Amino acid sequence: MAETTEEQMYKHIKMRIRKGVYPSGMRLVPESLAAEFGVSRMPVRQALRKLTTEGFVSSLPNRRLVVSEIDLASMKEIFEMRAVLEGLATRLAMENKDARLKQLREDNLVAMEQLIGNIDQWSILHRRFHEDIYRGCGRPMLLQQISNLLTMVEPYMKVWISDTTFQQHALLGHREILNAINNKSADECEQVMRDHIMNTIPDLHELYCKR
């Protein structure tokens, strides 16, 4: 089934937010976006309304819309939510182990080790590593919620991973996750994933304060 114009606008605007083309705090004017994409204002307004309900866009007084800015407290809350949801998804996925995906995760981790310093590629692989782990959890709504949280912090991640120390800490955590998947129970894997995400918060606090 062909996508509606509203769905296309939703995806295009969300992708630009993810990539930082529309940075946090930027005002989003429906008329300007409609002209940019060559469409009418209505599908743009509908897309912005959906992005507002998901937290990617904020509505300010006088009907102004801006790309949401995330302060340190909000960032901490997002990572706490990620820890719970990704831990759950990991445990559920462990019930349906897939040798092919296990190899993909290993290949991904090796690539990340080789690409330390390459911000764009490392960012893509970092997200793919996490998503590959719980892709087979069988819970589409859970996966959507996790995806939304990952997307909300994605522009900030590119700032943080410019620090190679952050990359190295993440790789150590990823190796621990793989070892757990290969050798531990589903409950233990859930806890390892939770710990990995929560252990990121002190690094994020330090890097966020440097911005």
Backbone hydrogen bonds, N-H to C=O, Kabsch-Sander energy under -0.5 kcal/mol:
donor,donor_aa,acceptor,acceptor_aa,energy
8,Q,4,T,-2.1
9,M,5,T,-2.6
10,Y,6,E,-2.5
11,K,7,E,-2.2
12,H,8,Q,-2.6
13,I,9,M,-2.7
14,K,10,Y,-2.2
15,M,11,K,-2.4
16,R,12,H,-1.9
17,I,13,I,-1.9
18,R,14,K,-2.5
19,K,15,M,-2.3
20,G,16,R,-0.5
20,G,17,I,-0.9
21,V,16,R,-1.6
22,Y,16,R,-1.7
25,G,67,V,-2.9
26,M,23,P,-2.1
28,L,65,L,-3.4
29,V,27,R,-0.6
33,L,29,V,-2.6
34,A,30,P,-2.7
35,A,31,E,-1.9
36,E,32,S,-2.4
37,F,33,L,-2.4
38,G,34,A,-1.1
39,V,34,A,-2.3
44,V,40,S,-0.7
45,R,41,R,-2.7
46,Q,42,M,-2.4
47,A,43,P,-2.1
48,L,44,V,-2.5
49,R,45,R,-2.1
50,K,46,Q,-1.9
51,L,47,A,-2.4
52,T,48,L,-1.9
53,T,49,R,-1.9
54,E,50,K,-1.5
55,G,51,L,-0.5
55,G,52,T,-0.9
56,F,51,L,-2.0
57,V,51,L,-1.3
58,S,66,V,-3.2
60,L,58,S,-0.6
60,L,64,R,-3.6
63,R,60,L,-0.7
64,R,60,L,-0.5
64,R,61,P,-1.1
66,V,58,S,-2.3
67,V,26,M,-2.3
68,S,56,F,-2.2
71,D,69,E,-0.6
75,M,71,D,-2.5
76,K,72,L,-2.3
77,E,73,A,-1.9
78,I,74,S,-2.3
79,F,75,M,-2.2
80,E,76,K,-2.0
81,M,77,E,-2.2
82,R,78,I,-2.7
83,A,79,F,-2.3
84,V,80,E,-1.6
85,L,81,M,-2.7
86,E,82,R,-3.2
87,G,82,R,-0.5
87,G,83,A,-1.5
88,L,84,V,-2.1
89,A,85,L,-2.5
90,T,86,E,-2.1
91,R,87,G,-2.1
92,L,88,L,-2.4
93,A,89,A,-2.3
94,M,90,T,-1.6
95,E,91,R,-0.5
95,E,92,L,-1.0
96,N,93,A,-2.0
97,K,94,M,-0.6
102,K,98,D,-2.1
103,Q,99,A,-1.8
104,L,100,R,-2.1
105,R,101,L,-2.4
106,E,102,K,-1.8
107,D,103,Q,-2.8
108,N,104,L,-2.5
109,L,105,R,-2.2
110,V,106,E,-2.2
111,A,107,D,-2.2
112,M,108,N,-2.1
113,E,109,L,-2.1
114,Q,110,V,-1.5
115,L,111,A,-1.2
116,I,113,E,-0.5
118,N,115,L,-2.6
119,I,117,G,-1.1
122,W,118,N,-2.6
123,S,119,I,-2.3
124,I,120,D,-1.7
125,L,121,Q,-2.3
126,H,122,W,-2.5
127,R,123,S,-1.9
128,R,124,I,-2.3
129,F,125,L,-2.6
130,H,126,H,-1.6
131,E,127,R,-2.6
132,D,128,R,-2.6
133,I,129,F,-1.1
134,Y,130,H,-1.2
135,R,131,E,-0.7
137,C,134,Y,-1.8
138,G,135,R,-0.5
143,L,139,R,-2.3
144,Q,140,P,-2.0
145,Q,141,M,-2.0
146,I,142,L,-2.2
147,S,143,L,-2.5
148,N,144,Q,-2.3
149,L,145,Q,-1.9
150,L,146,I,-2.5
151,T,147,S,-2.4
152,M,148,N,-2.0
153,V,149,L,-1.3
154,E,150,L,-0.8
157,M,153,V,-2.2
158,K,154,E,-1.3
159,V,155,P,-0.6
159,V,156,Y,-0.7
160,W,156,Y,-2.1
161,I,157,M,-3.2
162,S,159,V,-0.8
163,D,160,W,-2.1
164,T,162,S,-0.7
166,F,163,D,-0.9
167,Q,163,D,-1.4
168,Q,164,T,-2.5
169,H,165,T,-2.3
170,A,166,F,-2.3
171,L,167,Q,-2.3
172,L,168,Q,-1.9
173,G,169,H,-1.9
174,H,170,A,-2.5
175,R,171,L,-2.4
176,E,172,L,-1.8
177,I,173,G,-2.0
178,L,174,H,-2.4
179,N,175,R,-2.3
180,A,176,E,-2.0
181,I,177,I,-2.5
182,N,178,L,-2.1
183,N,179,N,-1.4
184,K,180,A,-3.2
189,C,185,S,-2.3
190,E,186,A,-2.1
191,Q,187,D,-1.7
192,V,188,E,-2.3
193,M,189,C,-2.4
194,R,190,E,-2.3
195,D,191,Q,-2.9
196,H,192,V,-2.5
197,I,193,M,-2.0
198,M,194,R,-2.6
199,N,195,D,-2.7
200,T,197,I,-1.0
201,I,198,M,-1.2
203,D,199,N,-0.5
204,L,200,T,-2.4
205,H,201,I,-2.7
206,E,202,P,-2.1
207,L,203,D,-2.7
208,Y,204,L,-3.1
209,C,205,H,-1.7
210,K,206,E,-0.6
210,K,207,L,-0.7
211,R,207,L,-0.6
211,R,208,Y,-1.1
